[in-house]
């Protein structure tokens, strides 16, 4: 008998709504919905970012605390008996909630291991058109497949960080259907910038003319590095129009402004 069935002492399916159950206790119904949500999330074949569940768990914190008080006071069994739900199923749900982040981590690790196999051919050739010699190692592939809100990658010089960023952008566009104009890639060296341009622009057809001016605001500009003027990071370029288009885009190449052209 599954945990749902144990919880409400009925044979039920995930698709059955909570109002169909005999118990009318609102906390029991909330616990059921939480259990159903956690099971649904862990059953999906995709990476689960922390933003995908933390807010929901916080919303149900009071429900968990309600049952935790019953458990700590020795009243959980009598409460469950009076509401016709299985005490062991409630205890299992409480334990799953308390360890949910660890379960998500395990789920994500299993997903990455599967994706490393299912996407092997794609990852083997992700930058083949740019340079057939590029072969991503396992660590680079994990970075590409990880779909966390924030991902810090620490590596030494020459380890392939720029290559990984280029492959990550390509993966987001081709596999996750992300609009290239919504991706901002920032680098602190001209060499890395040029390398990213070489590996991304031709293949993904990034169009600076129709972007939203993110680079023209977020980055610092230096005349010495091929920009039209000097400016600090966070300040809009003086050539940025109200509609976020570049006033001098058509003449960038003629003026030799390589810093602006992508």
Secondary structure, 3 states (H helix, E strand, C coil): CCHHHHHHCCCCCCCCCHHHCCCCCHHHHHHHHHHHHHHHHHHCCCCCCHHHCHHHHHHCHHHHHHHHHHHHCCCHHHHHHHCCCCHHHHHHHHHHHHCHHHHHHHHHHHHHHHHHHHCHHHHHCCCCCCCCCCCCCHHHHHHHHCCCCCCCCCCCCCCCHHHHHHHHHHHHHHHCCCCHHHCCCCCCCHHHHHHHHHHHHHHHCCCHHHCCCCHHHHCCECHHHCCCCCECCCCCCCCECCCCCECCHHHCCCCCCCCCCC
